[in-house]
Amino acid sequence: MRAFILVNANTVRPPVSPVGLEYAGQALVEAGIPVEVVDLAFEPDWRGALARALSREPLAVGVTVRNTDDCCLATGRSFLPWICEVVAEARGLTGAPVVLGGVGFSVFPEELVALTGADFGIYREAEEAAVLLGRTLASGGDVERIPNLVYRQDGLVRKVQCSEVDLRRLPLPRRRLVDNPRYQREGAMVGLETKRGCPNRCIYCADPIAKGSRTRLRPPEVVAREMEDLLDQGVSWYHMCDSEFNVPPEHALEVCRLLVQRDLGERAGWYTYCAPLPFDRELAGLVKRAGCAGVNFGVDSLDDGQLQRMGRTHRLSDVQELVGHLRDAGLNFIFDLLVGGPGETEATVRATVEQARRLELPLVGVAVGVRVYPGTGMALLAGDGVLCEGLRPGGRTPLWQPSFFVSPALGDDPVGLVRRLVDGDSRFMLLAAPSAEDSYNYADDDFLARAIENGARGAYWDILRKARR
């Protein structure tokens, strides 16, 4: 059978290992479909690398779209022109169909197939759909019933109903389709999943759209064995890339206990995202013992009214209790804030900044402007015209372009307002242009790249924290 060529199109520096591409590729291999990976992250002559791979008459060309943009109001940088260029190059080199996939694609599946000129797309999970598509293309069958597929028919882009993969039945990943040791050498953490989906109802978040709103768990034994396999390859820094590692907490505890039992916490370090709730003293201590080097908490605000408007379930008192647990465990952490949502005012931002100082938080990331994604509560409000006054760059901009909401009460320069309120306090880092001294926009950040060249490793926020101090 001809090979299914998988293209990692994410060339942002520092690099990010394409974990979803590897999971899908492993499923293809297990099904007997040959796979070849073209990793553009490490190809100075990307056109030549693509031409060499596609000269061998592939079965299909899969292009992963990790992010559609940098999610930064200050830059508004879209990665879609680059994706369009890669797709056009592939289509000029082969008659094999081009298939899009990835988390970024899954947020805008029909729109991106139409925009890029790709033949197909696989949204949400690809392990089963990619295998079915590969077999169908090889046999010349009908694609219309392949779940999770986006395809063209009669001049229209159509989408087949989504089907969720049973994570308990997937084969043990053998993470060798990409050069993960090289990713670590160049500063990346290698991704691992312990679960998929997020049941939370934050009004801005696209994770339930891209990964599902029902939490599905990977067996802890599989997670531990996958980590052990990567360790055998020399990979020792990981990112648990779940939406929220601690939801549900029982599964997080089980994973951590197994990592402790196998002494993996002594041999490896990892970072993760967690929700402020539920996170108790037991979990804080066990996460630390299991090798966690730092946790990123999406706190959003320290004003109760603003938290309620953003659809969050935690409140300031929960955050205060959380900080106590983290300090008792000696766990490294950052709190991420999201400024500018519906109802945000200078007073609510000021209250949040003051509370962060009062809590003596070690590090605070601040994103100004709420990225608006289709299917979220923010998009519904925007569609009703409620938020159009605060939409930037404009109320008629397609949401697949970088579209943000900023509360009109913050004025014309909300980033400047935040900078005035933090008043040079080095614990606050802003999602701004990468060249800014207080920025933590990781996409092509020269300061971050230099720190990595000098040997720094870990989560990018933690590297910046250490390097700047």
C-alpha positions as CSV (number, residue, x, y, z in Angstrom):
1,M,0.0,0.0,0.0
2,R,1.2,3.5,-0.7
3,A,2.2,5.7,2.2
4,F,0.1,8.2,4.1
5,I,2.4,11.2,4.3
6,L,2.0,13.3,7.5
7,V,3.3,16.9,7.5
8,N,3.9,18.8,10.6
9,A,3.4,22.4,9.4
10,N,4.1,24.1,12.8
11,T,7.4,26.0,12.2
12,V,7.0,28.5,15.1
13,R,10.2,28.7,17.3
14,P,10.8,27.3,19.9
15,P,9.4,24.1,18.4
16,V,6.5,22.1,19.8
17,S,6.4,18.4,19.4
18,P,3.3,17.3,17.3
19,V,1.8,14.8,19.7
20,G,-1.6,14.6,17.9
21,L,0.2,13.8,14.6
22,E,2.1,11.0,16.3
23,Y,-1.1,9.5,17.9
24,A,-2.8,9.5,14.5
25,G,0.3,8.1,12.7
26,Q,0.6,5.3,15.2
27,A,-3.0,4.2,14.5
28,L,-2.3,4.2,10.8
29,V,0.8,2.1,11.3
30,E,-1.1,-0.4,13.6
31,A,-3.7,-0.7,10.8
32,G,-1.0,-1.7,8.3
33,I,-0.9,1.7,6.4
34,P,2.6,2.9,5.8
35,V,3.4,6.3,7.3
36,E,6.1,8.8,6.5
37,V,6.5,12.1,8.4
38,V,7.8,15.3,6.9
39,D,8.6,17.5,9.9
40,L,8.8,21.1,8.6
41,A,10.0,22.3,12.1
42,F,13.4,20.9,11.2
43,E,13.5,21.4,7.4
44,P,15.4,24.5,6.2
45,D,14.4,23.6,2.6
46,W,10.8,22.7,3.3
47,R,9.8,22.7,-0.4
48,G,12.6,20.3,-1.2
49,A,11.7,18.0,1.7
50,L,8.0,18.0,0.6
51,A,8.9,17.3,-3.0
52,R,11.1,14.3,-2.1
53,A,8.4,12.8,0.0
54,L,5.6,13.4,-2.5
55,S,7.5,12.1,-5.5
56,R,6.7,8.6,-4.3
57,E,3.0,8.7,-5.2
58,P,1.5,8.8,-1.7
59,L,-1.9,7.6,-0.7
60,A,-2.7,10.9,0.9
61,V,-1.0,14.0,2.4
62,G,-2.1,14.9,5.9
63,V,-1.2,18.4,7.1
64,T,-1.6,19.2,10.8
65,V,-2.9,22.7,11.9
66,R,-2.0,23.0,15.6
67,N,-3.0,26.7,15.9
68,T,-4.7,29.1,13.5
69,D,-3.0,32.2,15.1
70,D,-1.0,33.3,18.1
71,C,-4.1,34.3,20.2
72,C,-2.5,37.6,20.9
73,L,-4.5,40.9,20.5
74,A,-1.3,43.0,20.2
75,T,0.0,41.0,17.2
76,G,-3.0,39.4,15.6
77,R,-0.7,37.0,13.8
78,S,-2.4,34.4,11.7
79,F,-0.7,31.2,10.7
80,L,-3.3,30.4,8.0
81,P,-1.5,32.1,5.0
82,W,1.3,29.7,5.8
83,I,-1.0,26.7,5.9
84,C,-2.5,27.7,2.6
85,E,1.0,27.9,1.1
86,V,1.9,24.4,2.3
87,V,-1.4,23.0,0.9
88,A,-0.9,24.7,-2.4
89,E,2.7,23.3,-2.6
90,A,1.5,19.8,-1.9
91,R,-1.3,20.0,-4.4
92,G,1.2,21.2,-7.0
93,L,3.4,18.2,-6.3
94,T,1.0,15.3,-6.3
95,G,-2.5,14.3,-7.3
96,A,-3.0,12.6,-3.9
97,P,-5.7,14.2,-1.7
98,V,-4.6,16.7,0.9
99,V,-6.1,16.1,4.4
100,L,-6.1,18.7,7.2
101,G,-6.3,17.9,10.9
102,G,-5.2,19.1,14.3
103,V,-6.6,21.0,17.2
104,G,-6.6,24.4,15.3
105,F,-8.3,22.9,12.3
106,S,-11.0,21.3,14.5
107,V,-12.2,24.7,15.7
108,F,-12.9,25.8,12.1
109,P,-13.1,22.6,10.0
110,E,-15.4,23.5,7.2
111,E,-14.0,27.1,6.9
112,L,-10.4,25.9,6.6
113,V,-11.1,23.2,4.0
114,A,-12.8,25.9,1.9
115,L,-10.1,28.5,2.6
116,T,-7.0,26.3,1.9
117,G,-8.3,24.2,-1.0
118,A,-7.7,21.0,0.8
119,D,-9.6,17.9,-0.3
120,F,-10.5,16.6,3.1
121,G,-10.3,17.4,6.8
122,I,-10.5,15.3,9.9
123,Y,-11.8,17.2,12.9
124,R,-11.5,16.3,16.6
125,E,-9.9,12.9,16.8
126,A,-8.1,11.2,13.9
127,E,-7.0,7.8,15.1
128,E,-10.1,6.0,13.6
129,A,-11.1,8.4,10.9
130,A,-7.6,8.5,9.3
131,V,-7.5,4.7,9.1
132,L,-11.0,4.5,7.6
133,L,-10.0,7.3,5.1
134,G,-6.8,5.6,4.2
135,R,-8.5,2.2,3.5
136,T,-11.3,3.9,1.6
137,L,-8.9,5.9,-0.6
138,A,-6.9,2.6,-1.3
139,S,-10.0,0.7,-2.3
140,G,-11.8,3.6,-4.2
141,G,-14.8,3.5,-1.8
142,D,-17.2,6.2,-0.7
143,V,-16.0,8.6,2.0
144,E,-19.4,10.1,2.9
145,R,-19.9,7.9,6.0
146,I,-16.5,8.3,7.6
147,P,-17.0,9.9,11.0
148,N,-15.2,13.2,11.7
149,L,-14.6,13.8,8.0
150,V,-15.0,17.1,6.2
151,Y,-15.2,16.7,2.4
152,R,-16.1,18.4,-0.8
153,Q,-19.2,17.4,-2.8
154,D,-21.0,19.3,-5.6
155,G,-19.1,22.5,-4.9
156,L,-20.0,22.4,-1.2
157,V,-18.0,21.5,1.9
158,R,-19.8,18.9,4.0
159,K,-19.1,17.5,7.5
160,V,-19.9,14.0,8.7
161,Q,-21.1,13.6,12.3
162,C,-18.4,13.3,15.0
163,S,-17.6,10.0,16.7
164,E,-15.5,9.8,19.8
165,V,-12.6,7.4,20.1
166,D,-12.6,5.0,23.0
167,L,-9.2,5.9,24.5
168,R,-9.0,2.6,26.4
169,R,-8.9,0.6,23.1
170,L,-6.1,2.6,21.4
171,P,-2.7,0.8,21.0
172,L,0.2,1.9,23.2
173,P,1.9,4.8,21.4
174,R,5.4,4.0,20.3
175,R,6.5,7.6,20.0
176,R,9.1,7.2,17.2
177,L,7.4,8.8,14.2
178,V,9.1,12.2,14.9
179,D,12.5,12.9,16.5
180,N,11.3,13.6,20.0
181,P,14.9,13.6,21.4
182,R,15.7,16.4,19.0
183,Y,12.6,18.4,20.1
184,Q,13.9,18.2,23.7
185,R,17.4,19.2,22.6
186,E,15.9,22.3,20.9
187,G,14.0,23.3,24.0
188,A,10.6,21.7,23.6
189,M,8.7,19.6,26.1
190,V,7.3,16.4,24.5
191,G,3.5,16.2,24.9
192,L,1.5,13.4,26.6
193,E,-2.2,13.1,27.1
194,T,-3.9,11.6,30.1
195,K,-7.4,12.4,28.9
196,R,-9.4,14.3,26.3
197,G,-12.3,16.6,26.5
198,C,-13.4,19.3,29.0
199,P,-16.8,19.6,30.7
200,N,-16.3,23.1,31.9
201,R,-18.5,25.9,30.5
202,C,-16.1,28.9,30.3
203,I,-17.7,31.2,27.7
204,Y,-14.5,31.7,25.7
205,C,-12.8,28.3,25.5
206,A,-12.6,26.3,22.3
207,D,-11.3,23.1,23.9
208,P,-14.8,21.6,24.2
209,I,-15.3,22.4,20.5
210,A,-11.9,20.9,19.4
211,K,-11.7,18.0,22.0
212,G,-15.2,17.4,23.1
213,S,-17.2,18.4,26.2
214,R,-17.1,15.0,27.8
215,T,-14.0,13.9,29.7
216,R,-12.6,10.6,28.5
217,L,-9.7,9.0,30.3
218,R,-6.6,7.2,29.2
219,P,-5.6,4.3,31.4
220,P,-3.0,5.5,33.8
221,E,-0.9,2.3,33.0
222,V,-0.7,3.4,29.4
223,V,0.3,7.0,30.4
224,A,3.1,5.6,32.6
225,R,4.3,3.1,29.9
226,E,4.3,5.9,27.3
227,M,6.5,8.0,29.6
228,E,8.8,5.1,30.2
229,D,9.2,4.5,26.4
230,L,10.1,8.1,25.9
231,L,12.6,8.0,28.7
232,D,14.2,5.0,27.0
233,Q,14.7,7.4,24.0
234,G,16.4,10.0,26.2
235,V,13.3,12.3,26.6
236,S,12.9,13.5,30.1
237,W,10.8,16.7,29.9
238,Y,7.1,16.4,29.3
239,H,3.9,18.5,29.1
240,M,0.7,16.8,30.1
241,C,-1.3,18.5,27.4
242,D,-4.8,17.8,28.8
243,S,-7.3,20.7,28.9
244,E,-7.2,20.4,32.7
245,F,-5.0,17.7,34.3
246,N,-7.0,17.7,37.5
247,V,-10.4,17.1,36.0
248,P,-11.5,14.7,37.3
249,P,-9.2,14.7,40.3
250,E,-9.5,10.9,41.0
251,H,-7.9,10.2,37.6
252,A,-5.1,12.7,38.2
253,L,-4.4,11.1,41.6
254,E,-4.3,7.7,40.1
255,V,-1.8,8.8,37.3
256,C,0.4,10.5,39.9
257,R,0.4,7.5,42.2
258,L,1.5,5.2,39.4
259,L,4.3,7.6,38.4
260,V,5.5,7.7,42.0
261,Q,5.3,3.9,42.3
262,R,7.5,3.5,39.2
263,D,10.0,6.2,40.3
264,L,9.2,8.2,37.2
265,G,9.0,11.4,39.2
266,E,12.7,10.9,40.0
267,R,13.7,10.4,36.4
268,A,11.5,12.9,34.6
269,G,10.0,16.4,34.9
270,W,6.7,17.6,33.6
271,Y,4.4,20.6,33.5
272,T,0.7,20.8,33.0
273,Y,-2.5,22.9,33.0
274,C,-4.9,22.7,35.9
275,A,-8.2,24.3,36.9
276,P,-8.3,26.1,40.3
277,L,-11.1,23.7,41.3
278,P,-10.9,20.9,42.3
279,F,-7.3,21.0,43.6
280,D,-6.8,20.1,47.2
281,R,-3.8,19.5,49.6
282,E,-3.5,15.8,48.7
283,L,-3.3,16.4,45.0
284,A,-0.8,19.2,45.4
285,G,1.6,17.0,47.4
286,L,1.2,14.0,45.1
287,V,1.7,16.1,41.9
288,K,5.0,17.3,43.3
289,R,6.1,13.8,44.3
290,A,5.2,12.5,40.8
291,G,7.7,14.9,39.2
292,C,5.7,17.9,38.3
293,A,8.0,20.9,37.9
294,G,5.2,23.5,37.5
295,V,1.5,24.0,37.0
296,N,-0.3,26.7,34.9
297,F,-3.6,27.6,36.4
298,G,-6.2,29.4,34.2
299,V,-7.6,31.6,36.9
300,D,-8.8,34.4,34.5
301,S,-9.7,37.0,37.2
302,L,-9.6,37.6,40.9
303,D,-12.9,39.5,40.9
304,D,-15.9,37.3,41.7
305,G,-18.3,39.2,39.4
306,Q,-15.9,38.9,36.5
307,L,-15.4,35.2,37.1
308,Q,-19.2,34.7,37.0
309,R,-19.5,36.6,33.8
310,M,-16.8,34.4,32.2
311,G,-18.6,31.2,33.2
312,R,-16.0,30.1,35.8
313,T,-17.0,28.0,38.8
314,H,-14.2,29.1,41.2
315,R,-14.2,32.3,43.2
316,L,-11.5,34.4,45.0
317,S,-11.9,32.4,48.2
318,D,-11.1,29.2,46.3
319,V,-8.0,30.7,44.8
320,Q,-6.8,31.9,48.2
321,E,-7.2,28.3,49.5
322,L,-5.4,27.0,46.5
323,V,-2.4,29.2,47.0
324,G,-2.1,27.8,50.5
325,H,-2.1,24.2,49.2
326,L,0.5,25.1,46.6
327,R,2.8,26.8,49.1
328,D,2.5,23.9,51.6
329,A,3.5,21.4,48.8
330,G,6.3,23.7,47.5
331,L,4.8,23.4,44.0
332,N,6.0,25.9,41.3
333,F,3.1,27.6,39.6
334,I,1.8,30.5,37.4
335,F,-1.7,32.0,37.4
336,D,-3.0,33.1,34.0
337,L,-5.4,36.0,33.8
338,L,-7.7,36.9,30.9
339,V,-8.5,40.6,30.8
340,G,-11.2,42.3,28.8
341,G,-14.2,40.0,28.9
342,P,-17.8,41.1,29.1
343,G,-18.3,43.6,31.9
344,E,-14.6,44.1,32.6
345,T,-13.8,47.6,33.9
346,E,-10.7,49.3,35.1
347,A,-12.0,48.7,38.6
348,T,-12.2,44.9,38.1
349,V,-8.8,44.8,36.6
350,R,-7.4,46.9,39.4
351,A,-9.0,44.6,42.0
352,T,-7.4,41.6,40.3
353,V,-3.9,43.1,40.2
354,E,-4.2,44.1,43.9
355,Q,-5.4,40.7,44.9
356,A,-2.4,39.1,43.0
357,R,-0.1,41.3,45.0
358,R,-1.9,40.6,48.3
359,L,-1.6,36.8,47.6
360,E,2.1,37.4,46.8
361,L,1.8,35.3,43.7
362,P,5.2,34.3,42.2
363,L,4.2,34.7,38.6
364,V,1.2,36.0,36.7
365,G,0.5,35.8,33.0
366,V,-1.9,38.4,31.6
367,A,-3.7,38.1,28.2
368,V,-5.6,41.2,27.2
369,G,-8.5,40.5,24.8
370,V,-10.6,37.4,24.6
371,R,-10.2,35.4,21.4
372,V,-13.6,34.7,20.0
373,Y,-14.2,31.2,18.7
374,P,-17.3,29.8,17.0
375,G,-19.6,27.6,19.1
376,T,-18.6,29.3,22.3
377,G,-20.7,31.6,24.5
378,M,-18.6,34.5,23.4
379,A,-19.5,33.8,19.7
380,L,-23.2,33.5,20.5
381,L,-23.1,36.9,22.2
382,A,-21.2,38.4,19.3
383,G,-23.7,36.9,16.8
384,D,-26.5,38.6,18.7
385,G,-24.7,41.9,18.3
386,V,-24.2,42.2,22.1
387,L,-20.4,42.3,21.8
388,C,-19.9,43.9,18.4
389,E,-18.8,47.2,19.9
390,G,-15.9,45.4,21.6
391,L,-14.9,43.1,18.7
392,R,-11.5,43.8,17.2
393,P,-10.5,44.1,14.4
394,G,-14.2,44.4,13.6
395,G,-17.6,43.0,14.0
396,R,-17.7,41.5,10.5
397,T,-14.4,39.8,10.6
398,P,-14.7,36.0,10.0
399,L,-13.9,34.3,13.3
400,W,-11.2,32.1,11.7
401,Q,-9.2,35.3,11.5
402,P,-7.8,36.6,14.8
403,S,-10.9,38.1,16.3
404,F,-11.0,39.4,19.9
405,F,-13.4,41.0,22.3
406,V,-12.2,43.7,24.6
407,S,-14.7,45.4,27.0
408,P,-15.2,49.0,25.7
409,A,-14.9,50.2,29.3
410,L,-11.1,49.5,29.1
411,G,-10.7,52.2,26.4
412,D,-8.6,52.3,23.3
413,D,-5.4,51.0,24.8
414,P,-6.2,48.1,27.2
415,V,-2.7,46.8,27.1
416,G,-1.4,50.2,28.2
417,L,-4.0,50.3,31.0
418,V,-2.8,46.9,32.3
419,R,0.8,48.0,32.2
420,R,0.0,51.1,34.2
421,L,-1.8,49.1,36.8
422,V,1.0,46.5,37.2
423,D,3.5,49.5,37.4
424,G,6.6,47.5,36.4
425,D,6.0,44.7,38.8
426,S,8.1,41.9,37.4
427,R,5.8,39.1,38.5
428,F,3.4,40.1,35.7
429,M,4.1,39.0,32.2
430,L,1.8,40.2,29.3
431,L,0.8,38.4,26.2
432,A,2.1,41.1,23.9
433,A,4.6,41.4,21.0
434,P,7.4,38.9,21.5
435,S,10.0,41.7,21.5
436,A,8.5,43.4,24.5
437,E,10.5,43.0,27.7
438,D,7.5,41.9,29.8
439,S,6.0,39.6,27.0
440,Y,5.3,35.9,27.3
441,N,4.2,35.5,23.7
442,Y,6.2,32.3,22.9
443,A,5.8,32.4,19.2
444,D,9.3,33.3,17.8
445,D,10.4,35.0,21.0
446,D,14.1,35.8,20.6
447,F,14.7,36.2,24.4
448,L,13.2,32.8,25.0
449,A,15.2,31.2,22.1
450,R,18.4,32.6,23.5
451,A,17.6,31.2,27.0
452,I,17.0,27.8,25.5
453,E,20.3,28.0,23.5
454,N,22.0,28.6,26.8
455,G,20.6,25.4,28.2
456,A,17.3,26.3,29.8
457,R,14.6,23.6,29.8
458,G,11.0,23.4,31.0
459,A,7.8,25.2,30.4
460,Y,8.3,28.4,28.4
461,W,6.8,30.5,31.2
462,D,9.2,28.9,33.7
463,I,12.2,29.5,31.4
464,L,11.2,33.2,31.1
465,R,10.7,33.5,34.8
466,K,14.1,32.2,35.6
467,A,15.9,34.0,32.8
468,R,14.5,37.4,33.5
469,R,15.3,37.2,37.2
